[in-house]
Amino acid sequence: MRLAPLWKCPKCRRSFANRNQSHFCSRHTLREHLTGKSPHAVALFREFAKLVKRCGPVRVVPEKMRIAFQVRMSFAAVSLRRDRIVGHVVLARCLENSRFTKIEYISPRNHVHSFCFYSREELDREVLSWVREAYRVGQQRHLSK
């Protein structure tokens, strides 16, 4: 399957898989998200980001309320809390797992799986497998099946 070129918003210059993708044009920095947060939450974020980067090239997109990870489309996002990170991965299927705090059906090939992690030990091989699967969704590989 041949994918269309990415569309770039003329206002904020962010790239999207879909032309005229609805979004809020804004410019935020990673520093804004990390400043004032506990060293523990920052360490959890950095550990999660390492897992994501093991999958391949990725854009880290600081948004108003979260830090998204994007290839062609956003496939994961996190927010830092005082003693944890909360976030989600987007999978092409519904994956039942007690570690997910919520699963939202967006479309037949997009299921948002929310999580909450308090320790670096929780960011294990299983989480890496979710991130790898979500990365393929971010590449839109799931659409060719």
Salt bridges, closest charged atoms under 4 A:
GLU32 OE1 - HIS28 ND1 3.18
GLU47 OE1 - LYS50 NZ 3.97
GLU47 OE1 - ARG120 NH2 2.71
GLU63 OE2 - ARG14 NH1 2.69
GLU63 OE1 - ARG66 NE 2.48
ASP83 OD1 - ARG84 NH1 2.78
GLU104 OE2 - LYS102 NZ 3.91
ASP124 OD1 - ARG99 NH1 3.13
GLU126 OE1 - ARG99 NH1 2.58
GLU133 OE2 - ARG93 NE 2.69
